[in-house]
Amino acid sequence: MSGAGSIPSARLVIAGHDRTRRERLAASLAALPAITICAVAATSADAIIDAYRHRPDAVLLELGLPRLSAADTVRHLLRVAPGVLVYLLAERGRQAGISAALDAGARDVLDTALTPEQIAAVLLRARRKP
């Protein structure tokens, strides 16, 4: 967050297995004035590398990425980018892997049906909290 009186902003890495969905989400969020997209990843490994390189405020992590479980991915993200907020992106009703990822340190679960504005509001509220 910048100096007094400025608009809070959030730097973000998006990680998802569905190319169309992750690119659409990235474009929609990037169009919002308070969101900066640092990277868009297709695998857990790419998300971890991007978090290390860019030190984002938050990572939107879709469940079901190749190679690592969501819980392992969260653990690695928190290790390489201490303080990053990890939000799981999941379809309503999908529960596989959510509990373990939350136990590993993910902050919350965001429904994939949320609008970009709703997602941005969650991220910006979290940035304002000390």
C-alpha positions, -999 to +999 in steps of 0.1 A: +000+000+000+013+035-009+014+067+011-015+084+029-045+093+008-036+069-020-058+041-033-049+008-018-037-016-044-028-053-046-001-071-066-014-105-077-003-139-091-030-160-107-025-197-110-050-219-128-051-250-149-077-238-174-060-214-198-091-196-209-104-191-174-071-178-159-064-155-188-100-141-187-097-136-149-063-119-153-076-095-180-107-087-160-087-080-128-060-061-146-087-037-159-095-027-123-074+003-111-063-012-078-050-045-091-017-053-107-012-087-122+024-098-117+022-132-134-002-158-146+008-195-140-004-228-154+013-251-128+021-251-091+058-249-099+053-218-120+031-202-093+058-208-067+086-193-090+064-163-098+057-157-062+094-158-054+103-135-083+075-109-079+067-110-042+030-104-047+005-094-021-017-123-029-019-155-050-052-168-065-047-205-066-071-227-085-075-262-072-062-291-094-030-276-107-006-302-121+022-318-100+016-306-065-014-307-042-030-274-032-017-279+003+019-285-008+017-255-032+004-233-003+033-244+019+059-236-008+043-203-016+044-192+020+080-203+023+093-185-008+071-154-003+065-149+034+035-128+041+017-136+008-020-141+011-031-173-007-067-176-018-081-208-032-103-206-063-129-233-062-162-241-077-191-241-053-195-276-037-160-288-047-143-298-014-114-321-024-082-305-011-097-274+004-094-284+041-057-295+037-049-262+018-065-241+045-046-261+072-014-254+052-020-216+055-044-206+027-064-176+038-098-184+024-117-200-005-132-178-032-159-192-054-150-192-091-185-176-097-174-143-080-170-113-102-136-097-107-149-067-086-159-090-058-125-108-058-107-074-059-128-062-029-117-093-009-080-087-018-081-050-010-099-055+023-072-080+033-045-055+023-060-029+047-058-052+077-026-049+097 
